[in-house]
Amino acid sequence: MFTLVDATRLRVFREVVVNGTFTAAATALRISQPAVSQHIAKLEQEIGAALLIRCGRSVRVTPPGQILLRRTDELLAHLRDTAAELAVATGADGGELRMVSFPTASATIVPPVVGAFRRMVPRATVTLREADPPEALPALLAGGFDLALAYDYPGPATTRDPRLRWHVLARDAMAVALPIDHALVDEARVPLAALSGQHWVAPHPGGCRAGLASACRGAGFVPRVVSETNDYLAMLGLVEAGVGVAVVPRMIAALARPSGVVLRPLSGSRLCRTVATVTRPTGHCPPIQQTMLQLLDSMVGGLGDPALPLSRPASTVAPHGVSARPRGPALGNPPGTETRPGAFV
């Protein structure tokens, strides 16, 4: 039998396994490589067994290491939950809320919501990291964050980890970005099929690119991608320069965009992404987390462009057990984007 009393060593062990080398773990933890080696050596001494075997530049996890690894995330999450409960019980000032958000939300949703949060809970600290869902959600599940702002594209290929709880904030139907002198700018709604012969500026391969490819196949063509970027402001700049057209989230309409770009709703497509808060259903939920969830749910509808509104869920049930506050009426789906299960909207 042994007793683990140093959570830091567990965190170091996990980072070595996740990153694959002692050097990469040191970089992630912002400590020296010898310090990582010392933590692992002390942990192995406490346990009485080797946890990692060096194989060239990488490491291999031993059977005892596999057992410890299975429990590490759970143990660290319990320690964080205990600290959070103690902070509430002892009246500690505010506490810390750790958020992760996808880039578009970081530029549009997060600033006004965090500003409102700081005015409501001035002694609390919000730390924010930016990452897309494939990176953010495993980190949330592992206890690295308290909540995430994430998105997905509804459809048969979409699966959500049942260990996480999603609360839909809005459905963000895509818009087409056109240069101001494009032949289709006078159309109130642009059919996706009308863009079949265009050059395209598109995201790098991933969830957004797959959603675009699927929608274009449904419209009878394969997009001719001539430029790739995951930065939507860069994408709009390329559109303005005449490089190609692009499909972008309506959410970016709230940002300052080039004067030479026009955004128009799409027709003939149900391309949409669902924007949601995601949390772990187990563990302690501190009051500051509930406050943030409530602010996100109540404010997101007013953060878009009135000409390209986000679609809000019809339900007014507040997320994750939070007490609901009265708010304005939910925005309906834009014309021609009625929702059906498993479909792009």
C-alpha positions in Angstrom: 0.0 0.0 0.0 1.1 3.6 -0.6 -0.3 7.0 -0.1 -0.2 9.7 -2.8 0.1 13.1 -1.1 1.6 15.2 -3.9 -0.9 16.1 -6.7 1.9 17.9 -8.6 3.6 14.5 -9.3 0.4 13.1 -10.6 0.0 16.1 -13.0 3.6 15.7 -14.2 3.1 12.0 -14.8 0.0 12.6 -16.8 1.7 15.3 -18.9 4.6 13.0 -19.7 2.1 10.3 -20.9 0.0 12.8 -22.9 2.9 14.6 -24.5 5.0 11.5 -25.1 8.4 12.7 -23.8 9.9 14.3 -20.7 11.0 17.3 -22.7 7.5 18.0 -24.2 6.0 17.6 -20.7 8.5 20.1 -19.3 7.5 22.6 -22.0 3.8 22.1 -21.3 4.2 22.5 -17.6 6.8 25.3 -17.9 9.3 23.6 -15.7 12.7 22.2 -16.5 13.2 18.7 -17.9 15.3 17.6 -14.9 12.4 18.7 -12.6 10.1 16.4 -14.6 12.5 13.5 -14.2 12.8 14.2 -10.4 9.0 14.2 -10.0 8.6 10.9 -11.9 11.5 9.3 -9.9 9.9 10.3 -6.6 6.5 9.1 -7.7 8.0 5.7 -8.7 9.8 5.5 -5.4 6.5 6.1 -3.4 4.7 3.5 -5.5 7.5 1.0 -5.5 7.3 0.3 -9.2 8.4 1.7 -12.5 5.7 3.7 -14.2 7.5 4.7 -17.4 10.1 3.1 -19.6 12.2 5.3 -21.9 12.1 4.0 -25.5 14.5 6.3 -27.5 12.9 9.7 -27.5 9.5 8.5 -26.3 8.2 6.7 -23.3 6.2 3.5 -22.7 3.7 3.1 -19.8 4.2 0.1 -17.7 1.3 -2.0 -16.3 1.4 -0.2 -12.9 1.6 3.1 -14.8 -1.5 2.1 -16.8 -3.4 1.5 -13.5 -2.3 4.9 -12.1 -3.1 6.7 -15.4 -6.7 5.4 -15.3 -7.1 6.9 -11.9 -5.1 10.1 -12.3 -7.7 12.3 -14.0 -10.4 11.2 -11.4 -8.0 11.9 -8.5 -7.1 15.3 -9.8 -10.7 16.2 -10.4 -11.7 15.2 -6.9 -8.9 17.3 -5.5 -10.1 20.3 -7.5 -13.7 19.8 -6.5 -12.7 19.5 -2.8 -10.7 22.8 -3.1 -13.7 24.5 -4.7 -16.1 23.3 -2.0 -13.7 24.4 0.7 -13.4 27.8 -0.9 -17.2 28.2 -0.8 -17.5 26.9 2.8 -14.7 29.2 4.1 -16.0 32.3 2.2 -12.9 32.5 0.0 -13.0 35.5 -2.3 -14.7 34.4 -5.6 -12.4 31.6 -6.7 -11.2 30.7 -10.1 -13.2 29.7 -13.2 -11.3 27.9 -16.0 -12.8 28.3 -19.4 -11.9 27.1 -22.8 -13.5 28.5 -26.0 -13.3 28.0 -29.7 -11.7 31.0 -31.5 -14.9 32.6 -33.0 -16.6 32.5 -29.7 -13.5 34.0 -28.0 -13.8 37.0 -30.4 -17.5 37.5 -30.1 -19.3 35.9 -27.2 -16.6 35.8 -24.5 -15.5 39.4 -24.2 -18.9 40.9 -23.3 -19.9 37.9 -21.2 -16.7 37.9 -19.2 -17.1 41.7 -18.8 -20.5 41.3 -17.3 -19.3 38.4 -15.1 -16.5 40.5 -13.7 -19.0 43.2 -12.8 -21.2 40.7 -11.0 -18.4 38.7 -9.3 -15.5 41.2 -9.0 -13.3 39.1 -6.8 -13.5 36.0 -9.0 -10.8 35.1 -11.5 -11.6 33.9 -15.0 -8.8 32.1 -16.9 -9.4 31.5 -20.6 -7.7 29.2 -23.1 -8.6 29.0 -26.8 -9.0 25.6 -28.5 -11.3 23.9 -30.9 -13.6 21.1 -29.6 -11.3 18.1 -30.6 -8.7 19.5 -28.2 -10.9 21.3 -25.7 -13.4 18.6 -24.8 -10.9 15.9 -23.8 -9.1 18.5 -21.7 -12.5 19.4 -20.1 -13.2 15.7 -19.4 -9.8 15.3 -17.8 -10.5 18.1 -15.4 -8.3 20.8 -17.0 -11.3 23.2 -17.4 -14.5 23.9 -15.6 -16.6 24.6 -18.7 -16.1 24.8 -22.5 -17.7 26.8 -25.3 -17.9 24.3 -28.1 -19.6 23.6 -31.4 -20.6 20.7 -33.6 -22.4 20.0 -36.8 -25.6 18.0 -36.4 -25.7 14.9 -38.6 -25.3 11.1 -38.6 -21.5 11.3 -38.2 -21.7 13.5 -35.1 -21.2 11.8 -31.7 -21.1 13.5 -28.3 -19.2 11.9 -25.4 -22.0 10.8 -23.0 -19.7 11.8 -20.1 -20.2 15.4 -21.0 -23.3 17.6 -20.7 -24.2 19.9 -23.6 -26.5 22.9 -23.3 -27.3 24.5 -26.7 -26.9 28.3 -26.7 -27.7 28.9 -30.4 -27.7 27.4 -33.8 -25.4 29.4 -36.2 -26.6 28.9 -39.7 -23.8 29.7 -42.2 -23.7 32.7 -44.5 -21.8 33.2 -47.7 -19.1 35.9 -47.9 -18.8 37.6 -51.3 -16.6 40.4 -52.6 -18.7 43.5 -53.0 -18.5 43.4 -56.8 -19.7 39.8 -57.0 -22.7 39.1 -59.4 -24.7 37.6 -56.5 -24.5 40.4 -54.0 -27.9 41.7 -54.8 -29.6 38.4 -53.9 -31.4 38.4 -50.6 -30.4 34.7 -50.2 -27.7 32.9 -52.2 -28.4 29.3 -53.3 -25.4 27.1 -52.4 -25.6 25.5 -55.8 -25.1 28.9 -57.5 -21.5 28.8 -56.1 -20.5 25.6 -57.7 -18.2 27.2 -60.3 -16.5 29.5 -57.8 -13.0 29.4 -56.3 -13.3 28.9 -52.5 -11.5 30.0 -49.4 -12.1 27.3 -46.8 -11.0 26.1 -43.4 -8.2 23.5 -43.0 -9.4 19.9 -42.9 -11.5 19.3 -39.8 -15.1 19.6 -38.5 -15.9 22.9 -40.3 -14.3 21.7 -43.6 -16.2 18.4 -43.4 -19.5 20.2 -42.9 -18.8 22.4 -45.9 -17.9 19.5 -48.1 -21.0 17.5 -47.1 -23.3 20.5 -47.8 -21.6 21.1 -51.2 -22.0 17.4 -52.1 -25.7 17.7 -51.3 -25.9 20.7 -53.7 -24.3 18.7 -56.4 -20.7 19.9 -56.5 -17.2 19.7 -54.9 -15.8 23.1 -53.9 -12.7 24.1 -55.7 -10.6 25.2 -52.7 -7.7 27.6 -53.6 -6.9 28.9 -50.2 -7.1 27.5 -46.6 -7.2 29.3 -43.3 -8.9 28.8 -39.9 -8.8 32.5 -39.2 -12.2 33.9 -40.3 -10.9 37.5 -40.4 -8.1 36.3 -42.7 -10.8 34.5 -44.7 -12.8 37.6 -45.2 -9.7 39.5 -46.2 -9.0 36.9 -48.9 -12.6 37.2 -50.1 -12.3 41.0 -50.3 -9.1 40.5 -52.4 -11.0 38.4 -54.9 -9.3 35.1 -54.1 -12.6 33.3 -53.7 -15.9 33.0 -51.9 -16.3 31.5 -48.4 -19.0 30.1 -46.1 -18.7 31.6 -42.6 -20.6 31.5 -39.3 -23.2 34.2 -38.8 -21.5 34.8 -35.5 -18.6 36.7 -37.2 -21.1 39.2 -38.5 -20.7 40.9 -35.1 -17.1 41.6 -35.8 -15.6 44.5 -37.7 -15.3 43.1 -41.3 -13.7 44.5 -44.5 -15.9 47.0 -46.3 -15.4 45.1 -49.5 -17.2 42.0 -48.2 -20.9 41.3 -48.2 -22.5 38.5 -46.1 -25.7 36.9 -47.4 -27.8 34.0 -46.0 -27.5 30.7 -47.8 -30.5 28.9 -49.3 -30.7 25.4 -50.6 -28.5 24.2 -47.7 -29.0 23.3 -44.1 -25.4 24.0 -43.2 -25.2 25.1 -39.6 -23.2 24.5 -36.4 -24.6 24.2 -32.9 -22.9 26.4 -30.3 -23.1 25.1 -26.7 -21.7 25.2 -23.2 -20.2 21.9 -22.2 -19.6 20.8 -18.6 -18.8 17.6 -16.7 -22.0 16.4 -15.0 -20.1 15.0 -12.0 -18.2 17.0 -9.5 -18.7 20.2 -7.6 -20.3 23.1 -9.5 -19.3 26.3 -7.8 -21.7 29.3 -7.7 -19.3 31.3 -10.0 -19.7 28.6 -12.7 -23.4 28.8 -12.4 -23.3 32.5 -12.8 -21.2 32.2 -16.0 -23.5 29.6 -17.5 -26.5 31.8 -16.8 -24.8 34.9 -18.4 -23.8 32.9 -21.5 -27.4 31.6 -21.9 -29.0 35.0 -21.5 -26.6 37.2 -23.4 -25.7 35.1 -26.5 -28.9 36.0 -28.4 -28.1 39.7 -28.5 -24.5 39.4 -29.7 -25.1 38.7 -33.4 -26.0 41.0 -36.3 -29.7 41.8 -36.5 -29.5 41.2 -40.3 -28.1 37.7 -39.7 -29.6 36.6 -36.3 -28.6 33.4 -34.5 -31.3 30.8 -34.0 -32.1 30.3 -30.3 -33.6 27.1 -28.8 -37.3 27.4 -28.1 -36.9 26.2 -24.5 -36.2 28.8 -21.9 -34.9 26.2 -19.4 -31.7 27.5 -17.9 -28.6 25.4 -18.3 -27.2 22.8 -15.9 -29.7 23.4 -13.1 -29.2 27.2 -13.0 -32.1 29.2 -11.9 -33.5 31.0 -14.9 -33.9 34.8 -15.2 -36.5 36.4 -17.4 -35.2 37.4 -20.7 -36.4 38.6 -24.1 -38.1 36.3 -26.5 -35.9 33.8 -28.2 -35.1 34.5 -31.8 -36.8 32.2 -34.2 -35.1 30.4 -37.1 -34.4 32.6 -40.1 -36.8 31.9 -43.0 -36.0 28.8 -44.8 -33.9 27.3 -42.0 -36.5 25.3 -40.1 -34.9 22.7 -37.9 -35.2 18.9 -38.3 -33.4 16.3 -36.3 -30.0 15.3 -37.7 -30.0 18.0 -40.4 -27.9 21.0 -41.1 -29.8 24.2 -40.5 
